[in-house]
Amino acid sequence: EGRILNIHPSLIPSFCGKGFYGLKVHQAVLAAGVKVTGATVHFVNEIYDGGAILLQRAVEVLPEDTPESLQLRVMQQAEWILLKQAVAAWCQGKIRLAEGKAWMTE
């Protein structure tokens, strides 16, 4: 615990857990008809997508979205940005984890 970061293509706690990965997440988002999705960087623990959340970023769901177009936009507007932020903070020793909560320090 506290040693592995994961990026998930939704705003946890929505559309996550066992079986929610890749295009399956975006298919579920579109089927639910939600207007906002995004990505989450969290620590890995023994529960699928259940570790402490470090960062999240929202992405608008557009009426014309397909699972593929939504996946690409979530990657471009959220995942790639958050992952760079999280890795930089980790390398700089700016991430703290305690009592199931994660945060970045200045």
Contacts in CASP RR format, 6 or more apart in sequence:
PFRMAT RR
TARGET T0000
AUTHOR 0000-0000-0000
METHOD contacts of the structure
MODEL  1
EGRILNIHPSLIPSFCGKGFYGLKVHQAVLAAGVKVTGATVHFVNEIYDG
GAILLQRAVEVLPEDTPESLQLRVMQQAEWILLKQAVAAWCQGKIRLAEG
KAWMTE
1 43 0 8 1.000
1 44 0 8 1.000
1 45 0 8 1.000
2 43 0 8 1.000
2 44 0 8 1.000
2 45 0 8 1.000
2 52 0 8 1.000
2 97 0 8 1.000
4 43 0 8 1.000
4 44 0 8 1.000
5 41 0 8 1.000
5 42 0 8 1.000
5 43 0 8 1.000
5 44 0 8 1.000
5 54 0 8 1.000
5 86 0 8 1.000
5 87 0 8 1.000
5 90 0 8 1.000
6 41 0 8 1.000
6 42 0 8 1.000
6 43 0 8 1.000
6 44 0 8 1.000
6 49 0 8 1.000
7 39 0 8 1.000
7 40 0 8 1.000
7 41 0 8 1.000
7 79 0 8 1.000
7 82 0 8 1.000
7 83 0 8 1.000
7 86 0 8 1.000
8 16 0 8 1.000
8 20 0 8 1.000
8 25 0 8 1.000
8 39 0 8 1.000
8 40 0 8 1.000
8 41 0 8 1.000
8 42 0 8 1.000
8 49 0 8 1.000
9 22 0 8 1.000
9 25 0 8 1.000
9 26 0 8 1.000
9 37 0 8 1.000
9 38 0 8 1.000
9 39 0 8 1.000
9 71 0 8 1.000
9 74 0 8 1.000
9 75 0 8 1.000
9 78 0 8 1.000
9 79 0 8 1.000
10 16 0 8 1.000
10 20 0 8 1.000
10 25 0 8 1.000
10 29 0 8 1.000
10 37 0 8 1.000
10 38 0 8 1.000
10 39 0 8 1.000
10 40 0 8 1.000
11 36 0 8 1.000
11 37 0 8 1.000
11 38 0 8 1.000
11 39 0 8 1.000
11 40 0 8 1.000
11 56 0 8 1.000
11 58 0 8 1.000
12 40 0 8 1.000
12 42 0 8 1.000
12 49 0 8 1.000
12 50 0 8 1.000
12 53 0 8 1.000
12 56 0 8 1.000
13 49 0 8 1.000
14 34 0 8 1.000
14 37 0 8 1.000
15 25 0 8 1.000
15 28 0 8 1.000
15 29 0 8 1.000
15 32 0 8 1.000
15 37 0 8 1.000
16 25 0 8 1.000
16 40 0 8 1.000
16 48 0 8 1.000
16 49 0 8 1.000
16 50 0 8 1.000
17 47 0 8 1.000
17 48 0 8 1.000
17 49 0 8 1.000
17 50 0 8 1.000
18 48 0 8 1.000
19 48 0 8 1.000
20 28 0 8 1.000
20 48 0 8 1.000
20 49 0 8 1.000
22 71 0 8 1.000
23 67 0 8 1.000
23 68 0 8 1.000
23 71 0 8 1.000
26 37 0 8 1.000
26 67 0 8 1.000
26 68 0 8 1.000
26 70 0 8 1.000
26 71 0 8 1.000
26 74 0 8 1.000
27 67 0 8 1.000
29 37 0 8 1.000
29 61 0 8 1.000
29 70 0 8 1.000
30 61 0 8 1.000
30 65 0 8 1.000
30 66 0 8 1.000
30 67 0 8 1.000
30 70 0 8 1.000
33 61 0 8 1.000
34 61 0 8 1.000
35 60 0 8 1.000
35 61 0 8 1.000
36 58 0 8 1.000
36 59 0 8 1.000
36 60 0 8 1.000
36 61 0 8 1.000
37 58 0 8 1.000
37 59 0 8 1.000
37 61 0 8 1.000
37 70 0 8 1.000
37 74 0 8 1.000
38 56 0 8 1.000
38 57 0 8 1.000
38 58 0 8 1.000
38 59 0 8 1.000
38 74 0 8 1.000
38 77 0 8 1.000
38 78 0 8 1.000
39 56 0 8 1.000
39 57 0 8 1.000
39 59 0 8 1.000
39 74 0 8 1.000
39 78 0 8 1.000
39 79 0 8 1.000
39 82 0 8 1.000
40 49 0 8 1.000
40 53 0 8 1.000
40 55 0 8 1.000
40 56 0 8 1.000
40 82 0 8 1.000
41 53 0 8 1.000
41 54 0 8 1.000
41 55 0 8 1.000
41 56 0 8 1.000
41 82 0 8 1.000
41 83 0 8 1.000
41 85 0 8 1.000
41 86 0 8 1.000
42 49 0 8 1.000
42 50 0 8 1.000
42 51 0 8 1.000
42 52 0 8 1.000
42 53 0 8 1.000
42 54 0 8 1.000
42 102 0 8 1.000
43 51 0 8 1.000
43 52 0 8 1.000
43 54 0 8 1.000
43 97 0 8 1.000
43 102 0 8 1.000
44 51 0 8 1.000
45 51 0 8 1.000
45 52 0 8 1.000
51 100 0 8 1.000
52 97 0 8 1.000
52 100 0 8 1.000
52 101 0 8 1.000
52 102 0 8 1.000
53 102 0 8 1.000
54 86 0 8 1.000
54 95 0 8 1.000
54 102 0 8 1.000
54 103 0 8 1.000
54 104 0 8 1.000
55 82 0 8 1.000
55 85 0 8 1.000
55 86 0 8 1.000
55 104 0 8 1.000
56 82 0 8 1.000
57 77 0 8 1.000
57 78 0 8 1.000
57 81 0 8 1.000
57 82 0 8 1.000
58 78 0 8 1.000
59 70 0 8 1.000
59 73 0 8 1.000
59 74 0 8 1.000
59 77 0 8 1.000
59 78 0 8 1.000
61 70 0 8 1.000
62 69 0 8 1.000
62 70 0 8 1.000
62 73 0 8 1.000
65 73 0 8 1.000
86 95 0 8 1.000
89 95 0 8 1.000
89 104 0 8 1.000
93 105 0 8 1.000
94 104 0 8 1.000
94 105 0 8 1.000
94 106 0 8 1.000
95 102 0 8 1.000
95 103 0 8 1.000
95 104 0 8 1.000
95 105 0 8 1.000
96 102 0 8 1.000
96 103 0 8 1.000
96 104 0 8 1.000
96 105 0 8 1.000
END
